[in-house]
Amino acid sequence: MAYTIEQLTALEAALAKGEKRVSFGDKTVEYRSVQELKEAMRAVERGLAEQAAATGLVPPPARQVRVTTGKGF
């Protein structure tokens, strides 16, 4: 599912206010607990990160090359 920054912002605002009901445009979701709301936030954050990686907006992690030398004895 494609997530948006606005959905994450709405979830964060609801958590900050202590509410369990969140509205996204014309849809309203009521979560059973704060823990469930936090899990939804993690799912949206994870989805946004996957979308960014898939589109190439996030660069790949840096590679490290380590070279060791010796005298050959």
mmCIF file of the N, C-alpha and C atoms, coordinates in Angstrom:
data_MODEL
# 
_entry.id   MODEL 
# 
loop_
_atom_site.group_PDB 
_atom_site.id 
_atom_site.type_symbol 
_atom_site.label_atom_id 
_atom_site.label_alt_id 
_atom_site.label_comp_id 
_atom_site.label_asym_id 
_atom_site.label_entity_id 
_atom_site.label_seq_id 
_atom_site.pdbx_PDB_ins_code 
_atom_site.Cartn_x 
_atom_site.Cartn_y 
_atom_site.Cartn_z 
_atom_site.occupancy 
_atom_site.B_iso_or_equiv 
_atom_site.pdbx_formal_charge 
_atom_site.auth_seq_id 
_atom_site.auth_comp_id 
_atom_site.auth_asym_id 
_atom_site.auth_atom_id 
_atom_site.pdbx_PDB_model_num 
ATOM 1   N N  . MET A 1 1  ? 0.842   -1.174  0.000  1.00 0.00 ? 1  MET A N  1 
ATOM 2   C CA . MET A 1 1  ? 0.000   0.000   0.000  1.00 0.00 ? 1  MET A CA 1 
ATOM 3   C C  . MET A 1 1  ? 0.883   1.231   0.000  1.00 0.00 ? 1  MET A C  1 
ATOM 4   N N  . ALA A 1 2  ? 0.494   2.231   -0.751 1.00 0.00 ? 2  ALA A N  1 
ATOM 5   C CA . ALA A 1 2  ? 1.251   3.475   -0.820 1.00 0.00 ? 2  ALA A CA 1 
ATOM 6   C C  . ALA A 1 2  ? 0.820   4.393   0.325  1.00 0.00 ? 2  ALA A C  1 
ATOM 7   N N  . TYR A 1 3  ? 1.782   4.793   1.112  1.00 0.00 ? 3  TYR A N  1 
ATOM 8   C CA . TYR A 1 3  ? 1.517   5.697   2.223  1.00 0.00 ? 3  TYR A CA 1 
ATOM 9   C C  . TYR A 1 3  ? 1.970   7.101   1.856  1.00 0.00 ? 3  TYR A C  1 
ATOM 10  N N  . THR A 1 4  ? 1.438   8.086   2.586  1.00 0.00 ? 4  THR A N  1 
ATOM 11  C CA . THR A 1 4  ? 1.816   9.474   2.355  1.00 0.00 ? 4  THR A CA 1 
ATOM 12  C C  . THR A 1 4  ? 2.313   10.094  3.657  1.00 0.00 ? 4  THR A C  1 
ATOM 13  N N  . ILE A 1 5  ? 3.037   11.180  3.505  1.00 0.00 ? 5  ILE A N  1 
ATOM 14  C CA . ILE A 1 5  ? 3.529   11.922  4.670  1.00 0.00 ? 5  ILE A CA 1 
ATOM 15  C C  . ILE A 1 5  ? 2.354   12.473  5.484  1.00 0.00 ? 5  ILE A C  1 
ATOM 16  N N  . GLU A 1 6  ? 1.270   12.838  4.801  1.00 0.00 ? 6  GLU A N  1 
ATOM 17  C CA . GLU A 1 6  ? 0.095   13.384  5.490  1.00 0.00 ? 6  GLU A CA 1 
ATOM 18  C C  . GLU A 1 6  ? -0.511  12.352  6.434  1.00 0.00 ? 6  GLU A C  1 
ATOM 19  N N  . GLN A 1 7  ? -0.502  11.070  6.035  1.00 0.00 ? 7  GLN A N  1 
ATOM 20  C CA . GLN A 1 7  ? -1.012  10.020  6.904  1.00 0.00 ? 7  GLN A CA 1 
ATOM 21  C C  . GLN A 1 7  ? -0.148  9.880   8.149  1.00 0.00 ? 7  GLN A C  1 
ATOM 22  N N  . LEU A 1 8  ? 1.158   9.932   7.969  1.00 0.00 ? 8  LEU A N  1 
ATOM 23  C CA . LEU A 1 8  ? 2.065   9.848   9.115  1.00 0.00 ? 8  LEU A CA 1 
ATOM 24  C C  . LEU A 1 8  ? 1.883   11.043  10.035 1.00 0.00 ? 8  LEU A C  1 
ATOM 25  N N  . THR A 1 9  ? 1.727   12.226  9.457  1.00 0.00 ? 9  THR A N  1 
ATOM 26  C CA . THR A 1 9  ? 1.525   13.433  10.246 1.00 0.00 ? 9  THR A CA 1 
ATOM 27  C C  . THR A 1 9  ? 0.230   13.344  11.048 1.00 0.00 ? 9  THR A C  1 
ATOM 28  N N  . ALA A 1 10 ? -0.836  12.827  10.447 1.00 0.00 ? 10 ALA A N  1 
ATOM 29  C CA . ALA A 1 10 ? -2.113  12.679  11.153 1.00 0.00 ? 10 ALA A CA 1 
ATOM 30  C C  . ALA A 1 10 ? -1.988  11.693  12.306 1.00 0.00 ? 10 ALA A C  1 
ATOM 31  N N  . LEU A 1 11 ? -1.260  10.605  12.098 1.00 0.00 ? 11 LEU A N  1 
ATOM 32  C CA . LEU A 1 11 ? -1.049  9.632   13.175 1.00 0.00 ? 11 LEU A CA 1 
ATOM 33  C C  . LEU A 1 11 ? -0.243  10.242  14.312 1.00 0.00 ? 11 LEU A C  1 
ATOM 34  N N  . GLU A 1 12 ? 0.804   10.991  13.975 1.00 0.00 ? 12 GLU A N  1 
ATOM 35  C CA . GLU A 1 12 ? 1.629   11.631  15.005 1.00 0.00 ? 12 GLU A CA 1 
ATOM 36  C C  . GLU A 1 12 ? 0.827   12.665  15.784 1.00 0.00 ? 12 GLU A C  1 
ATOM 37  N N  . ALA A 1 13 ? -0.017  13.426  15.090 1.00 0.00 ? 13 ALA A N  1 
ATOM 38  C CA . ALA A 1 13 ? -0.838  14.439  15.759 1.00 0.00 ? 13 ALA A CA 1 
ATOM 39  C C  . ALA A 1 13 ? -1.837  13.783  16.711 1.00 0.00 ? 13 ALA A C  1 
ATOM 40  N N  . ALA A 1 14 ? -2.447  12.683  16.296 1.00 0.00 ? 14 ALA A N  1 
ATOM 41  C CA . ALA A 1 14 ? -3.388  11.975  17.161 1.00 0.00 ? 14 ALA A CA 1 
ATOM 42  C C  . ALA A 1 14 ? -2.687  11.436  18.399 1.00 0.00 ? 14 ALA A C  1 
ATOM 43  N N  . LEU A 1 15 ? -1.488  10.902  18.216 1.00 0.00 ? 15 LEU A N  1 
ATOM 44  C CA . LEU A 1 15 ? -0.737  10.386  19.358 1.00 0.00 ? 15 LEU A CA 1 
ATOM 45  C C  . LEU A 1 15 ? -0.369  11.517  20.314 1.00 0.00 ? 15 LEU A C  1 
ATOM 46  N N  . ALA A 1 16 ? 0.031   12.657  19.785 1.00 0.00 ? 16 ALA A N  1 
ATOM 47  C CA . ALA A 1 16 ? 0.412   13.791  20.628 1.00 0.00 ? 16 ALA A CA 1 
ATOM 48  C C  . ALA A 1 16 ? -0.788  14.323  21.420 1.00 0.00 ? 16 ALA A C  1 
ATOM 49  N N  . LYS A 1 17 ? -1.974  14.250  20.844 1.00 0.00 ? 17 LYS A N  1 
ATOM 50  C CA . LYS A 1 17 ? -3.182  14.732  21.520 1.00 0.00 ? 17 LYS A CA 1 
ATOM 51  C C  . LYS A 1 17 ? -3.779  13.685  22.452 1.00 0.00 ? 17 LYS A C  1 
ATOM 52  N N  . GLY A 1 18 ? -3.317  12.451  22.336 1.00 0.00 ? 18 GLY A N  1 
ATOM 53  C CA . GLY A 1 18 ? -3.856  11.381  23.150 1.00 0.00 ? 18 GLY A CA 1 
ATOM 54  C C  . GLY A 1 18 ? -5.145  10.804  22.587 1.00 0.00 ? 18 GLY A C  1 
ATOM 55  N N  . GLU A 1 19 ? -5.410  11.041  21.317 1.00 0.00 ? 19 GLU A N  1 
ATOM 56  C CA . GLU A 1 19 ? -6.619  10.540  20.672 1.00 0.00 ? 19 GLU A CA 1 
ATOM 57  C C  . GLU A 1 19 ? -6.351  9.170   20.048 1.00 0.00 ? 19 GLU A C  1 
ATOM 58  N N  . LYS A 1 20 ? -7.416  8.424   19.857 1.00 0.00 ? 20 LYS A N  1 
ATOM 59  C CA . LYS A 1 20 ? -7.298  7.128   19.198 1.00 0.00 ? 20 LYS A CA 1 
ATOM 60  C C  . LYS A 1 20 ? -7.996  7.134   17.853 1.00 0.00 ? 20 LYS A C  1 
ATOM 61  N N  . ARG A 1 21 ? -8.630  8.239   17.496 1.00 0.00 ? 21 ARG A N  1 
ATOM 62  C CA . ARG A 1 21 ? -9.349  8.354   16.223 1.00 0.00 ? 21 ARG A CA 1 
ATOM 63  C C  . ARG A 1 21 ? -8.550  9.247   15.281 1.00 0.00 ? 21 ARG A C  1 
ATOM 64  N N  . VAL A 1 22 ? -8.311  8.738   14.070 1.00 0.00 ? 22 VAL A N  1 
ATOM 65  C CA . VAL A 1 22 ? -7.516  9.449   13.073 1.00 0.00 ? 22 VAL A CA 1 
ATOM 66  C C  . VAL A 1 22 ? -8.316  9.541   11.781 1.00 0.00 ? 22 VAL A C  1 
ATOM 67  N N  . SER A 1 23 ? -8.293  10.727  11.150 1.00 0.00 ? 23 SER A N  1 
ATOM 68  C CA . SER A 1 23 ? -8.989  10.913  9.880  1.00 0.00 ? 23 SER A CA 1 
ATOM 69  C C  . SER A 1 23 ? -7.987  11.184  8.774  1.00 0.00 ? 23 SER A C  1 
ATOM 70  N N  . PHE A 1 24 ? -8.144  10.452  7.660  1.00 0.00 ? 24 PHE A N  1 
ATOM 71  C CA . PHE A 1 24 ? -7.342  10.644  6.461  1.00 0.00 ? 24 PHE A CA 1 
ATOM 72  C C  . PHE A 1 24 ? -8.308  11.011  5.340  1.00 0.00 ? 24 PHE A C  1 
ATOM 73  N N  . GLY A 1 25 ? -8.432  12.269  5.039  1.00 0.00 ? 25 GLY A N  1 
ATOM 74  C CA . GLY A 1 25 ? -9.353  12.674  3.980  1.00 0.00 ? 25 GLY A CA 1 
ATOM 75  C C  . GLY A 1 25 ? -10.785 12.346  4.376  1.00 0.00 ? 25 GLY A C  1 
ATOM 76  N N  . ASP A 1 26 ? -11.438 11.429  3.661  1.00 0.00 ? 26 ASP A N  1 
ATOM 77  C CA . ASP A 1 26 ? -12.820 11.070  3.953  1.00 0.00 ? 26 ASP A CA 1 
ATOM 78  C C  . ASP A 1 26 ? -12.945 9.804   4.798  1.00 0.00 ? 26 ASP A C  1 
ATOM 79  N N  . LYS A 1 27 ? -11.827 9.221   5.226  1.00 0.00 ? 27 LYS A N  1 
ATOM 80  C CA . LYS A 1 27 ? -11.853 7.989   6.015  1.00 0.00 ? 27 LYS A CA 1 
ATOM 81  C C  . LYS A 1 27 ? -11.455 8.293   7.459  1.00 0.00 ? 27 LYS A C  1 
ATOM 82  N N  . THR A 1 28 ? -12.091 7.593   8.384  1.00 0.00 ? 28 THR A N  1 
ATOM 83  C CA . THR A 1 28 ? -11.782 7.727   9.802  1.00 0.00 ? 28 THR A CA 1 
ATOM 84  C C  . THR A 1 28 ? -11.493 6.346   10.371 1.00 0.00 ? 28 THR A C  1 
ATOM 85  N N  . VAL A 1 29 ? -10.417 6.254   11.125 1.00 0.00 ? 29 VAL A N  1 
ATOM 86  C CA . VAL A 1 29 ? -10.024 4.987   11.757 1.00 0.00 ? 29 VAL A CA 1 
ATOM 87  C C  . VAL A 1 29 ? -9.927  5.223   13.250 1.00 0.00 ? 29 VAL A C  1 
ATOM 88  N N  . GLU A 1 30 ? -10.518 4.323   14.022 1.00 0.00 ? 30 GLU A N  1 
ATOM 89  C CA . GLU A 1 30 ? -10.406 4.408   15.474 1.00 0.00 ? 30 GLU A CA 1 
ATOM 90  C C  . GLU A 1 30 ? -9.608  3.203   15.960 1.00 0.00 ? 30 GLU A C  1 
ATOM 91  N N  . TYR A 1 31 ? -8.489  3.455   16.605 1.00 0.00 ? 31 TYR A N  1 
ATOM 92  C CA . TYR A 1 31 ? -7.618  2.407   17.109 1.00 0.00 ? 31 TYR A CA 1 
ATOM 93  C C  . TYR A 1 31 ? -8.052  2.010   18.507 1.00 0.00 ? 31 TYR A C  1 
ATOM 94  N N  . ARG A 1 32 ? -7.816  0.749   18.862 1.00 0.00 ? 32 ARG A N  1 
ATOM 95  C CA . ARG A 1 32 ? -8.247  0.235   20.162 1.00 0.00 ? 32 ARG A CA 1 
ATOM 96  C C  . ARG A 1 32 ? -7.358  0.716   21.299 1.00 0.00 ? 32 ARG A C  1 
ATOM 97  N N  . SER A 1 33 ? -6.074  0.918   20.996 1.00 0.00 ? 33 SER A N  1 
ATOM 98  C CA . SER A 1 33 ? -5.147  1.317   22.054 1.00 0.00 ? 33 SER A CA 1 
ATOM 99  C C  . SER A 1 33 ? -4.054  2.204   21.467 1.00 0.00 ? 33 SER A C  1 
ATOM 100 N N  . VAL A 1 34 ? -3.309  2.814   22.353 1.00 0.00 ? 34 VAL A N  1 
ATOM 101 C CA . VAL A 1 34 ? -2.185  3.645   21.927 1.00 0.00 ? 34 VAL A CA 1 
ATOM 102 C C  . VAL A 1 34 ? -1.116  2.767   21.288 1.00 0.00 ? 34 VAL A C  1 
ATOM 103 N N  . GLN A 1 35 ? -0.951  1.562   21.791 1.00 0.00 ? 35 GLN A N  1 
ATOM 104 C CA . GLN A 1 35 ? 0.021   0.622   21.223 1.00 0.00 ? 35 GLN A CA 1 
ATOM 105 C C  . GLN A 1 35 ? -0.318  0.309   19.770 1.00 0.00 ? 35 GLN A C  1 
ATOM 106 N N  . GLU A 1 36 ? -1.593  0.108   19.491 1.00 0.00 ? 36 GLU A N  1 
ATOM 107 C CA . GLU A 1 36 ? -2.022  -0.161  18.115 1.00 0.00 ? 36 GLU A CA 1 
ATOM 108 C C  . GLU A 1 36 ? -1.769  1.055   17.222 1.00 0.00 ? 36 GLU A C  1 
ATOM 109 N N  . LEU A 1 37 ? -1.945  2.250   17.761 1.00 0.00 ? 37 LEU A N  1 
ATOM 110 C CA . LEU A 1 37 ? -1.662  3.483   17.021 1.00 0.00 ? 37 LEU A CA 1 
ATOM 111 C C  . LEU A 1 37 ? -0.170  3.588   16.709 1.00 0.00 ? 37 LEU A C  1 
ATOM 112 N N  . LYS A 1 38 ? 0.676   3.247   17.680 1.00 0.00 ? 38 LYS A N  1 
ATOM 113 C CA . LYS A 1 38 ? 2.123   3.273   17.459 1.00 0.00 ? 38 LYS A CA 1 
ATOM 114 C C  . LYS A 1 38 ? 2.538   2.242   16.415 1.00 0.00 ? 38 LYS A C  1 
ATOM 115 N N  . GLU A 1 39 ? 1.911   1.072   16.417 1.00 0.00 ? 39 GLU A N  1 
ATOM 116 C CA . GLU A 1 39 ? 2.212   0.045   15.415 1.00 0.00 ? 39 GLU A CA 1 
ATOM 117 C C  . GLU A 1 39 ? 1.830   0.537   14.020 1.00 0.00 ? 39 GLU A C  1 
ATOM 118 N N  . ALA A 1 40 ? 0.720   1.249   13.923 1.00 0.00 ? 40 ALA A N  1 
ATOM 119 C CA . ALA A 1 40 ? 0.309   1.822   12.639 1.00 0.00 ? 40 ALA A CA 1 
ATOM 120 C C  . ALA A 1 40 ? 1.333   2.854   12.169 1.00 0.00 ? 40 ALA A C  1 
ATOM 121 N N  . MET A 1 41 ? 1.848   3.644   13.093 1.00 0.00 ? 41 MET A N  1 
ATOM 122 C CA . MET A 1 41 ? 2.877   4.636   12.737 1.00 0.00 ? 41 MET A CA 1 
ATOM 123 C C  . MET A 1 41 ? 4.126   3.943   12.213 1.00 0.00 ? 41 MET A C  1 
ATOM 124 N N  . ARG A 1 42 ? 4.546   2.866   12.871 1.00 0.00 ? 42 ARG A N  1 
ATOM 125 C CA . ARG A 1 42 ? 5.736   2.131   12.422 1.00 0.00 ? 42 ARG A CA 1 
ATOM 126 C C  . ARG A 1 42 ? 5.504   1.529   11.037 1.00 0.00 ? 42 ARG A C  1 
ATOM 127 N N  . ALA A 1 43 ? 4.292   1.038   10.796 1.00 0.00 ? 43 ALA A N  1 
ATOM 128 C CA . ALA A 1 43 ? 3.979   0.464   9.490  1.00 0.00 ? 43 ALA A CA 1 
ATOM 129 C C  . ALA A 1 43 ? 4.037   1.529   8.399  1.00 0.00 ? 43 ALA A C  1 
ATOM 130 N N  . VAL A 1 44 ? 3.521   2.712   8.686  1.00 0.00 ? 44 VAL A N  1 
ATOM 131 C CA . VAL A 1 44 ? 3.561   3.797   7.703  1.00 0.00 ? 44 VAL A CA 1 
ATOM 132 C C  . VAL A 1 44 ? 5.001   4.244   7.473  1.00 0.00 ? 44 VAL A C  1 
ATOM 133 N N  . GLU A 1 45 ? 5.784   4.380   8.545  1.00 0.00 ? 45 GLU A N  1 
ATOM 134 C CA . GLU A 1 45 ? 7.197   4.770   8.394  1.00 0.00 ? 45 GLU A CA 1 
ATOM 135 C C  . GLU A 1 45 ? 7.962   3.742   7.573  1.00 0.00 ? 45 GLU A C  1 
ATOM 136 N N  . ARG A 1 46 ? 7.717   2.464   7.842  1.00 0.00 ? 46 ARG A N  1 
ATOM 137 C CA . ARG A 1 46 ? 8.377   1.399   7.100  1.00 0.00 ? 46 ARG A CA 1 
ATOM 138 C C  . ARG A 1 46 ? 7.971   1.435   5.626  1.00 0.00 ? 46 ARG A C  1 
ATOM 139 N N  . GLY A 1 47 ? 6.686   1.662   5.371  1.00 0.00 ? 47 GLY A N  1 
ATOM 140 C CA . GLY A 1 47 ? 6.198   1.760   4.000  1.00 0.00 ? 47 GLY A CA 1 
ATOM 141 C C  . GLY A 1 47 ? 6.796   2.938   3.256  1.00 0.00 ? 47 GLY A C  1 
ATOM 142 N N  . LEU A 1 48 ? 6.910   4.080   3.929  1.00 0.00 ? 48 LEU A N  1 
ATOM 143 C CA . LEU A 1 48 ? 7.522   5.255   3.303  1.00 0.00 ? 48 LEU A CA 1 
ATOM 144 C C  . LEU A 1 48 ? 8.995   5.003   2.986  1.00 0.00 ? 48 LEU A C  1 
ATOM 145 N N  . ALA A 1 49 ? 9.693   4.316   3.891  1.00 0.00 ? 49 ALA A N  1 
ATOM 146 C CA . ALA A 1 49 ? 11.106  4.013   3.652  1.00 0.00 ? 49 ALA A CA 1 
ATOM 147 C C  . ALA A 1 49 ? 11.259  3.060   2.469  1.00 0.00 ? 49 ALA A C  1 
ATOM 148 N N  . GLU A 1 50 ? 10.372  2.068   2.375  1.00 0.00 ? 50 GLU A N  1 
ATOM 149 C CA . GLU A 1 50 ? 10.430  1.136   1.243  1.00 0.00 ? 50 GLU A CA 1 
ATOM 150 C C  . GLU A 1 50 ? 10.126  1.838   -0.070 1.00 0.00 ? 50 GLU A C  1 
ATOM 151 N N  . GLN A 1 51 ? 9.166   2.752   -0.046 1.00 0.00 ? 51 GLN A N  1 
ATOM 152 C CA . GLN A 1 51 ? 8.840   3.509   -1.252 1.00 0.00 ? 51 GLN A CA 1 
ATOM 153 C C  . GLN A 1 51 ? 10.018  4.374   -1.683 1.00 0.00 ? 51 GLN A C  1 
ATOM 154 N N  . ALA A 1 52 ? 10.679  5.014   -0.719 1.00 0.00 ? 52 ALA A N  1 
ATOM 155 C CA . ALA A 1 52 ? 11.823  5.860   -1.041 1.00 0.00 ? 52 ALA A CA 1 
ATOM 156 C C  . ALA A 1 52 ? 12.970  5.027   -1.608 1.00 0.00 ? 52 ALA A C  1 
ATOM 157 N N  . ALA A 1 53 ? 13.187  3.849   -1.047 1.00 0.00 ? 53 ALA A N  1 
ATOM 158 C CA . ALA A 1 53 ? 14.263  2.985   -1.546 1.00 0.00 ? 53 ALA A CA 1 
ATOM 159 C C  . ALA A 1 53 ? 13.945  2.462   -2.942 1.00 0.00 ? 53 ALA A C  1 
ATOM 160 N N  . ALA A 1 54 ? 12.681  2.141   -3.187 1.00 0.00 ? 54 ALA A N  1 
ATOM 161 C CA . ALA A 1 54 ? 12.287  1.599   -4.483 1.00 0.00 ? 54 ALA A CA 1 
ATOM 162 C C  . ALA A 1 54 ? 12.394  2.638   -5.599 1.00 0.00 ? 54 ALA A C  1 
ATOM 163 N N  . THR A 1 55 ? 12.166  3.898   -5.256 1.00 0.00 ? 55 THR A N  1 
ATOM 164 C CA . THR A 1 55 ? 12.224  4.951   -6.269 1.00 0.00 ? 55 THR A CA 1 
ATOM 165 C C  . THR A 1 55 ? 13.621  5.544   -6.408 1.00 0.00 ? 55 THR A C  1 
ATOM 166 N N  . GLY A 1 56 ? 14.536  5.149   -5.549 1.00 0.00 ? 56 GLY A N  1 
ATOM 167 C CA . GLY A 1 56 ? 15.903  5.655   -5.636 1.00 0.00 ? 56 GLY A CA 1 
ATOM 168 C C  . GLY A 1 56 ? 16.118  6.984   -4.943 1.00 0.00 ? 56 GLY A C  1 
ATOM 169 N N  . LEU A 1 57 ? 15.173  7.405   -4.108 1.00 0.00 ? 57 LEU A N  1 
ATOM 170 C CA . LEU A 1 57 ? 15.322  8.674   -3.403 1.00 0.00 ? 57 LEU A CA 1 
ATOM 171 C C  . LEU A 1 57 ? 16.329  8.580   -2.265 1.00 0.00 ? 57 LEU A C  1 
ATOM 172 N N  . VAL A 1 58 ? 16.553  7.374   -1.782 1.00 0.00 ? 58 VAL A N  1 
ATOM 173 C CA . VAL A 1 58 ? 17.501  7.150   -0.695 1.00 0.00 ? 58 VAL A CA 1 
ATOM 174 C C  . VAL A 1 58 ? 18.719  6.457   -1.294 1.00 0.00 ? 58 VAL A C  1 
ATOM 175 N N  . PRO A 1 59 ? 19.897  7.028   -1.107 1.00 0.00 ? 59 PRO A N  1 
ATOM 176 C CA . PRO A 1 59 ? 21.085  6.373   -1.673 1.00 0.00 ? 59 PRO A CA 1 
ATOM 177 C C  . PRO A 1 59 ? 21.384  5.062   -0.949 1.00 0.00 ? 59 PRO A C  1 
ATOM 178 N N  . PRO A 1 60 ? 22.009  4.124   -1.632 1.00 0.00 ? 60 PRO A N  1 
ATOM 179 C CA . PRO A 1 60 ? 22.367  2.861   -0.972 1.00 0.00 ? 60 PRO A CA 1 
ATOM 180 C C  . PRO A 1 60 ? 23.432  3.107   0.090  1.00 0.00 ? 60 PRO A C  1 
ATOM 181 N N  . PRO A 1 61 ? 23.565  2.212   1.045  1.00 0.00 ? 61 PRO A N  1 
ATOM 182 C CA . PRO A 1 61 ? 24.572  2.392   2.077  1.00 0.00 ? 61 PRO A CA 1 
ATOM 183 C C  . PRO A 1 61 ? 25.983  2.396   1.480  1.00 0.00 ? 61 PRO A C  1 
ATOM 184 N N  . ALA A 1 62 ? 26.873  3.134   2.122  1.00 0.00 ? 62 ALA A N  1 
ATOM 185 C CA . ALA A 1 62 ? 28.248  3.237   1.645  1.00 0.00 ? 62 ALA A CA 1 
ATOM 186 C C  . ALA A 1 62 ? 28.978  1.908   1.808  1.00 0.00 ? 62 ALA A C  1 
ATOM 187 N N  . ARG A 1 63 ? 29.806  1.585   0.841  1.00 0.00 ? 63 ARG A N  1 
ATOM 188 C CA . ARG A 1 63 ? 30.607  0.371   0.925  1.00 0.00 ? 63 ARG A CA 1 
ATOM 189 C C  . ARG A 1 63 ? 31.959  0.717   1.530  1.00 0.00 ? 63 ARG A C  1 
ATOM 190 N N  . GLN A 1 64 ? 32.496  -0.217  2.260  1.00 0.00 ? 64 GLN A N  1 
ATOM 191 C CA . GLN A 1 64 ? 33.813  -0.043  2.849  1.00 0.00 ? 64 GLN A CA 1 
ATOM 192 C C  . GLN A 1 64 ? 34.742  -1.107  2.295  1.00 0.00 ? 64 GLN A C  1 
ATOM 193 N N  . VAL A 1 65 ? 35.930  -0.671  1.932  1.00 0.00 ? 65 VAL A N  1 
ATOM 194 C CA . VAL A 1 65 ? 36.960  -1.601  1.460  1.00 0.00 ? 65 VAL A CA 1 
ATOM 195 C C  . VAL A 1 65 ? 38.144  -1.444  2.405  1.00 0.00 ? 65 VAL A C  1 
ATOM 196 N N  . ARG A 1 66 ? 38.555  -2.524  2.998  1.00 0.00 ? 66 ARG A N  1 
ATOM 197 C CA . ARG A 1 66 ? 39.683  -2.486  3.922  1.00 0.00 ? 66 ARG A CA 1 
ATOM 198 C C  . ARG A 1 66 ? 40.847  -3.231  3.307  1.00 0.00 ? 66 ARG A C  1 
ATOM 199 N N  . VAL A 1 67 ? 41.975  -2.574  3.292  1.00 0.00 ? 67 VAL A N  1 
ATOM 200 C CA . VAL A 1 67 ? 43.173  -3.161  2.706  1.00 0.00 ? 67 VAL A CA 1 
ATOM 201 C C  . VAL A 1 67 ? 44.208  -3.322  3.808  1.00 0.00 ? 67 VAL A C  1 
ATOM 202 N N  . THR A 1 68 ? 44.750  -4.522  3.917  1.00 0.00 ? 68 THR A N  1 
ATOM 203 C CA . THR A 1 68 ? 45.823  -4.767  4.873  1.00 0.00 ? 68 THR A CA 1 
ATOM 204 C C  . THR A 1 68 ? 47.028  -5.268  4.091  1.00 0.00 ? 68 THR A C  1 
ATOM 205 N N  . THR A 1 69 ? 48.173  -4.840  4.518  1.00 0.00 ? 69 THR A N  1 
ATOM 206 C CA . THR A 1 69 ? 49.403  -5.267  3.850  1.00 0.00 ? 69 THR A CA 1 
ATOM 207 C C  . THR A 1 69 ? 50.397  -5.790  4.869  1.00 0.00 ? 69 THR A C  1 
ATOM 208 N N  . GLY A 1 70 ? 51.345  -6.484  4.391  1.00 0.00 ? 70 GLY A N  1 
ATOM 209 C CA . GLY A 1 70 ? 52.405  -7.002  5.244  1.00 0.00 ? 70 GLY A CA 1 
ATOM 210 C C  . GLY A 1 70 ? 53.663  -7.201  4.413  1.00 0.00 ? 70 GLY A C  1 
ATOM 211 N N  . LYS A 1 71 ? 54.739  -7.576  5.049  1.00 0.00 ? 71 LYS A N  1 
ATOM 212 C CA . LYS A 1 71 ? 56.001  -7.770  4.334  1.00 0.00 ? 71 LYS A CA 1 
ATOM 213 C C  . LYS A 1 71 ? 56.101  -9.147  3.708  1.00 0.00 ? 71 LYS A C  1 
ATOM 214 N N  . GLY A 1 72 ? 55.201  -10.038 4.003  1.00 0.00 ? 72 GLY A N  1 
ATOM 215 C CA . GLY A 1 72 ? 55.222  -11.352 3.387  1.00 0.00 ? 72 GLY A CA 1 
ATOM 216 C C  . GLY A 1 72 ? 56.091  -12.365 4.097  1.00 0.00 ? 72 GLY A C  1 
ATOM 217 N N  . PHE A 1 73 ? 56.472  -12.097 5.311  1.00 0.00 ? 73 PHE A N  1 
ATOM 218 C CA . PHE A 1 73 ? 57.310  -13.067 6.030  1.00 0.00 ? 73 PHE A CA 1 
ATOM 219 C C  . PHE A 1 73 ? 56.475  -14.125 6.648  1.00 0.00 ? 73 PHE A C  1 
# 
